[in-house]
């Protein structure tokens, strides 16, 4: 924290965020272990772990968003500071959401696709790709499972899934700004968040 306060080096915030995450988990694990550990069954309470990961990830994401709102043009190191916080928050949010709501649900891979779609929309709206990238491994796995259920062989899945997902990612990258303007055009006025609104989507 002192290093960031003195030099404003954006990467320092990643170290600060990870340290705070570790501090929270170690503190809870030391003083209230029943939050994570079911003593009678000797098992980890993954539901509690994932809910805490999600809560911390959302808080870090909101802090990163505050940095973005102070520099919507992405021209100062405040934007870089937000970038590193997004890098911490994204995998935490994605993993927790997929674990809690999507991956273990009875709907098969459909909830994974829905969750990915929602996360992708958020990533596009705030113009940060970290959440989208963090969710790609889940998307690839879900597409592979869906292809297997549809009767594709292992060899076909091995080359069709990367081609399909890769094509989608490239297409989204090419049309990123156009899709972003389209999404923002559908959104109502969002107060302070409107600072992120693209000029041509107003």
N, C-alpha and C positions, 0 to 999 in steps of 0.2 A: 504493500500500500504506500509506504514511504517512497519507494522507487518511482511509482506512478505519479505520486503527488509532486515529486521533484522534477522528473524528466518527461512525464507524459508519454512514456513508452507503451503503446497499446497492448503488446504481448504480455505486459505485467498483469493485466486484468485477467488473463486466462489462468495464470498462476494463483492469483488471489481467489478466483472463483473455485478452482479445483481444491484449494486449501480449505476454503469454507465448507465445501461439500464433504471433504474428508473429516473436518472437525465436527460437523453435525452428526455424521454417522458414527464416528468413534465415541462421541459424547453420549449419544443415545444408547449405543451398544454397551457402554461401560456403566451407565447409571440407571437405565431402564431397559435392560436386555430383553424383557418380555415383549417389547415392541417388535423385535425381530426373531425371537427364539421361543419356540414352544417347548418348554422344559419336559413335560410328561412324555411327549412323542419324540423328543430330540430332533425336531425338524425346523427348518427355517420358514418363517411366515412370509413367503414371497409376495403375497398380496399387500402386506404392510410395507415391505421394502419397495415395491413398485409404486405404490401410492406416494411414498415419501420422495422417491426419485422424480415422479411427475410433478409434485408440488415444488420441489427445489428447481427443477428444470423450467417450469413456468415462471417462477420468480426471476431467474437469471435471464430468461427470454424477454420479460418485461423491462428489466434494467437495460438490456441491449437495445430494446426498442426506444427507450428514452434517449440513448446516444444517437440513434438514427433520426429521431425527431428533431434533435438539435442541429443536425447536418443532413437535411433531406437531399441536398445536391451531391453528397458523398465527395466533398472536396477537402475535408480537414481530417486530422487524426482521430477525431471523435467517431467518425465512421469506421475507422480501423479498430478502435476500441470496441465498438459494437460488434464488429465482425468476429473478434476473438471470443466475445461472450456468447454470440450465436453458435460458435463452434463447440462450446461447452454445453449449451442448453439443448441443441438439436438432438444429439444421440440420446440424452436423458428422456426428453419428451417422447421421441419416437419409440424407444424401447418400452417405456412404461405404458404408452397407449396401446401398442401392439400386444403387450403381455396381458393387460387388464381387460381391454375391450374387444380385441380383434382375434388374436391368434388362437385363444382357447375357447372361443364361442362355438355354438352349435351350427353356425351358418357356414362352416367350412372356410374357404378362402374369400368369400364375398365380403365379409367384414374387413378383411385386410385391404381389399381393393377400395372399399369405401373410406377407410381410415387414411389410406395413401392419398386418395383424391382430396380429402379435406385438408390434409397436411400440405399437399401440393398447392392448393388454392391459397392457403395462408402464406406459403413461401413466395408465391407470385405477387400477392397483394403487398407484402412488406418488402419485396424485392431482395430477398435473401435466400440463397440456394442451399444453405446448410441443412435445413430440415428435409428438403427434397433428397439431397444426397444421402443423408443418414437413413432414409426410408427405402432406398433402392434395393438393399439386400433382402428386405422383407418382400418387396414387390417381385423381385426375381424368383424367390422361393415360391411365392404364391402362384406366379405364372407357371412355374415348373410343375407344381402340384396339379393345377388346373389342366395343363396339357397332358399329364399322366392320366388323370381321370377321364380325359377325352379319348384316350386310347393311343396316344403317341408313344413311340418306343423311346428307350433311353438315349439312343443315338440322335433321334430326331429332336428330342428335347434339348440335347447338348448343344445343337447349333441353332435351332429355331428360337429358343428363349432369348439368348444373347442378342440375336438379330432383331427380334421384336422389341425388346426393351431398349436396346441401343438406338433403334430407329426412332422410337418414341421420345427418348431423351434428346436426340439430335434435333428432331422436329420442334420440341418444346424450346430448346435453346435458341433455335433460329427465330421462332415466333414469340419469344418471351415477352418482349415489350408490347407487341400487339395483343397478346392474351391478357397481359397486365392491364392495359388500357380498357379492354373489354370487361374485365372483372370489376375494375373501379367504376366503370360507367353504370354497373348494376347496383352498386352500393349507395346507400343514402349518405348524407353528410355525417361524418363521424367525429366532429369536434377536432381535438388536437391531432388525431390520426390523419386528418385531411392534409396535413403537411406532407404526407407521403404520396398524395394523389398526383399522378402524372398530369402535366399541363393539358394534354389533348384529351384527357378523360373527364375534364371538369364539366 
